[in-house]
């Protein structure tokens, strides 16, 4: 660009002021990266929820159990391809703060239902033949340093064993990874047959069902059929898409999207004022120089573009630094030690951040640029 040297010299005329403004913009975009990752973490896998899966739970509350006998009745309904059940175990490892999801499941149909869980075949076979076997996600295995063949004691305040003990021990036979970014690899899954045989209460009950439909377009119809199948029964159910279920679960802590949008709006409005003030001061200090530029042939539009280019370069550089640093910091993993097992900076939000940087540059520079464009040569030279 033919004005590049002129733009650079103008920006670095007051290096301290430019540096502080650049630092403010950078910090704002680091915050943007972290808040984006937190939104992903609190959404609990909504973005990777299966379009062809339904969640079926007790109509009163998901905390209310459902009979195991519902499995065959759901399986026989038209449009249903596969059904599995899960139950909440609610245990901790060694210390109450070491909480993570644990659920008893039927291994073979469970792995068919969730192809996004990548488990080596040898470990899959080991799970099928080991009654006390369990598999765990990579995030939790890394968190606690677990390895295959470890004996994992889990303490629960919900499920008492027949012998009265509240401590359950599982043989770790597999560690699974996620097929795509955003897959939750924090849960531990163990065998339902072992769980149901060993627990002292609640035999023959499960927490909820996951249903895969033959065609995603049939999801609403299958959900209605499931609801009607158990209408007026002792345990009525509510079926909804997996994505809707996860969204409602996430909203129990508030409307995450709205909260994060409000925070970012406040932050970027403040940065807009800071960057706008920097550009306004820069234009005021260069009134005589702008007059000289117009006197030697610069048009109003060229002066407008010059000031806007300075503003966009400053904001763009700050955005690029902030997004890069934010991406690297977020890539370090969950800073909470397990509360946000799905924690990453989505590529779509990186792109949005780039667009936001450009918008910030235009918004902070438009008024100073219009002021510079409207300067008359004689007035500018007189002010100088």
Secondary structure, 3 states (H helix, E strand, C coil): CCCHHHHHHHHCCCHHHHHHHHHHHHHHHHHHHHHHHHHHHHCCCHHHCCCCEEEEEECCCCCCCEECCHHHHHHCCCCEEEEEEEEECCEECCCCCCECCEEEECHHHHHHHCCCEECCHHHHHHHHHCCCEEEEEHHHHHHHCCCCCCEEEEEECCCCECCCCCEEEEEEEEEEEECCCCCCCCCEEEEHHHHHHHECCCCCEECEEEEEECCHHHHHHHHHHHHHHCCCCCCCEEEEEHHHHHHHHHHHHCCHHHHHHHHHHHHHHHHHHHHHHHHHHHHHHCHHHHHHHHHCCCCHHHHHHHHHHHHHHHHHHHHHHHHHHHHHHHCCCCCCCCCCCCCCCCHHHHHHHHHHHHHHHHHHHHHHHHHHHHCCHHHHHHHC
